[in-house]
Amino acid sequence: MTMVEDLGRLSKRSGPQSSSLQDGSRIAVVGAGPAGSLFSYFLLNMAEAVSLDIGVDLFEPRHFCHRGPAGCNHCGGIVSESLVQRLATEGIMLPDGVVQRGIESYTLHMDVGDVEIETPLAEKRIAAIYRGNGPRNSEPLDTHSFDGYLLELAQEKGANLVPRLVTGVRREDNRMRVTCADQYCNDYDLAVIATGVNSRLVESLEDESREFRRPGRTKTFICEFLLGRDVIRDTFGPSMHVFFLDIPRLKFAALIPKGDYVTLCLLGKDIDDELMQQFFSSPEVMNCFPKGTVPSHVCHCYPRINIDAANPAYSDRLVMIGDSGTTRLFKDGIGASYRTAKAAARTVVFHGTGAEDFEKYYAPTCRAISKDNQVGKVVFGFGSLIQKSRFARRGVLRMTANEQKNANGSRRMSEVLWDLFSGSASYTDVFLRTLHPAYIGSLLWNLVAGNSPSASSRNGHGRGQECDRVEH
């Protein structure tokens, strides 16, 4: 029976004797991004704690130390301070070379004005990172790959890096056979899929199976602009620039400063040339760059991202983690990789590798993320309504600007926007805060005040002048 034929149904034969790891068990981890490397790190750490002697082969054909496509991992690259602190409790201390720039604020750009939103709390700060080792043609100075660093940690724990491209995973009796593009193959007691949704492997698993459905995906756009540190400091500062524009299908757009580069990340529903042209030609975007001109980018890609979970994300002796299984909608993919990797490793070491083990101990983590994503879709739905309404944009901007001016007052809108942009809080938490009577009352007042004739007369009618700008 092949693995894909078995995917989707729970094995009634799974149990402690048949599925538990033993001394000498071998695990194949396919993909050494954050999910794969963190899983290997946690697995070997937990196995050592219970004196379990196992072997881990970590398959990854890319070289994260290389610049450009060979080391790229298709990501805008943002980590939150809360995740950095959680990693620190696991013994994972991010070195300074990995964190490219601390992000101290968001600058929100709309056609009715812009406002800078300072971090509400220290633990909600965010940092910019490179998932690979930087764009092509960049100089090898102090840029270090976040993914490469996690891979090194996994290797230090004892994971064996196998620099091969996996093209197939099949069930052979009670073992999982892993096959590579160069015809290499080997059998394992467990196969862990951590390749992300852009992998042909995940696509082939769905094509061969009637029961397995790969994660839902949408196309995005990411590119890098080479501006130099001095220009970035003077024009962008330590701020991530977010755009709230009335462009169909655009859910999120941000410019992220990193060293000598600024990364542009566009998220939405199937990004195409028409959407990109609308974005690049908008005054709000052009005015962010020196002399109001968007420069040519030095590299770009159109990666697809996970917008819906795999179903199912496990079977006997197989589990999918990170983007291959489930992740947070649009935000905090690295945080979701951490959660799924640790939950899967704990299940494997302390319970077993059977489908019933994953259903009982791993699936709850996946379901919690998926449930929160459903709330996230509602939140982004409301955001889309605001994007389409100039009346609503004026109210949101006025409320945020007034909160930023008043250092001692409540910052309900500012905190909602910060957590929505950064992924520092769950979508459920963000949504519940928008239901608070004080939030609703303040928003209604600012909607009225921001659209009153006196406000229009006082602030003018030109683009970018309808609300006072707040700068720090």
C-alpha positions, 0 to 999 in steps of 0.5 A, a space after each residue: 500500500 502506498 503512503 498516498 493511498 493510506 493518507 486520510 484514514 486513521 489506522 486501527 492498528 496503530 498503538 504503542 507497540 507498533 508506532 512508538 520509536 525505539 532505540 535505532 529508529 530513523 526519521 526522515 525530515 523533508 525540508 530544512 526551513 524553520 519547521 523542519 529544522 525546529 522539528 529536528 531540534 525539538 525531536 533530538 532534544 526530547 529524545 535525549 531527555 528520555 534516553 532515546 537513541 534515534 537518527 534524523 536525516 534532514 533533506 534539504 537541497 538548498 544552501 541558505 548561506 548562498 545569496 540569491 535563488 540558491 539560498 532564498 526561502 521566499 519570505 518577507 521575513 518578520 519575527 515578533 519579539 514574543 517569538 524571539 522570547 519563546 525561542 530563547 526559552 528553548 535555548 535558541 538565541 538569535 545572534 545579532 547577524 540574523 536580525 537585520 533591523 529592529 522594527 520600532 513602528 509601523 507607518 500606515 499609508 492611506 489615500 487620506 493620510 498616513 500615521 506612524 504607530 509605535 509599538 504598544 509593548 516591548 514584547 510586541 516589537 518585531 524584527 526584520 530577517 532574511 530567510 536566506 542569506 540575502 538577495 542576489 548581487 549583494 555583498 557578503 557582509 554581515 547578513 546571515 540566514 535565519 533558516 541557515 542558523 536554525 539548520 545549524 542548531 539542528 545539526 549541532 543536536 545530531 541531525 544529519 543533513 542530506 543535500 538531496 531533493 526528495 521527489 517521492 515518499 511512499 509506504 513500504 510495509 511498516 516503513 516509509 521509503 524516501 526517494 530523491 531526484 538522483 535515485 537515492 532512496 532509503 527507508 525510515 520509521 517516520 517521514 516528516 514533510 516540511 517542504 512548504 506549499 511551493 514544493 512539487 512533492 506536496 503537489 504530487 501527493 495530492 495528485 496520486 491520492 483521492 483522500 489527501 488535499 494539499 493546503 489551499 494556496 494563493 500567489 504573492 509577490 516579493 521583491 528587493 530594492 537596493 537603496 543603501 543603509 543611509 538612504 533607508 535610514 533617512 527615508 524609511 527609518 526603523 519603521 515597517 511601511 504598510 499600505 491600506 489602499 483601495 486596490 481590488 484583491 490586495 489584502 496586505 502590502 508592506 515595505 520592510 527595511 533590511 540592511 541595504 535593502 527594502 523588501 516589498 511583500 504583497 499579499 492577496 488573492 492571486 497577485 497579477 501584473 494589473 494589481 502590481 501596476 496599480 500598487 506601484 503607480 499609487 502616490 502613497 507608494 511612490 512618495 515612500 521612495 527617494 524623489 518619489 520614484 520607485 526604483 527597479 528591484 534587484 530580484 523578485 519571486 511569486 511564491 504561493 502561500 498557505 491559506 487553508 490547511 492540508 486535510 489530513 496533515 498526518 497518517 501512520 508514520 507520516 506528519 506534515 508540519 509548517 506550511 505543508 500542514 497548516 499555518 497562520 493566515 497571511 501572518 506569523 508563518 514562522 511562529 506557526 512553524 514553531 508551534 506545529 514542529 514542537 507539537 509534532 515532536 512531542 507527539 512522536 517522542 512521548 506518544 508514537 508515530 501512528 495516525 491515532 497518536 497524531 489525531 489525539 496529540 498533534 491535530 489539536 494544535 492544527 485545529 486551533 490554528 485553523 479555527 483562528 484563521 477562520 476568524 482571521 478571514 472575517 477580520 480581513 473581510 472587515 478590513 476590505 470593507 474599510 479599504 473600499 470606503 473613504 468614509 471609513 478610512 478617514 475615521 480609522 486614520 483620525 482615531 489612530 492619529 489621536 491615539 498616537 498624539 495622546 501618550 497616556 490615553 488608551 490606544 485601542 485602534 493602534 493596538 488592533 492595527 499593530 497586532 493585525 499587521 505583525 501577527 503578535 496576537 491571535 485573530 480571535 483576540 484582535 476580533 474580540 477587542 474590536 467588539 469592546 464598547 469603548 472601541 466601538 464608541 470611539 470609532 463611531 465618534 471618529 467616523 463622524 468627526 473625521 467626515 464632518 464638513 468642519 474637518 474637511 474644511 480644516 484639513 483640506 481636500 488634497 490627497 494625504 492631507 485630510 488627517 493630521 500626520 503623526 511623526 516621531 
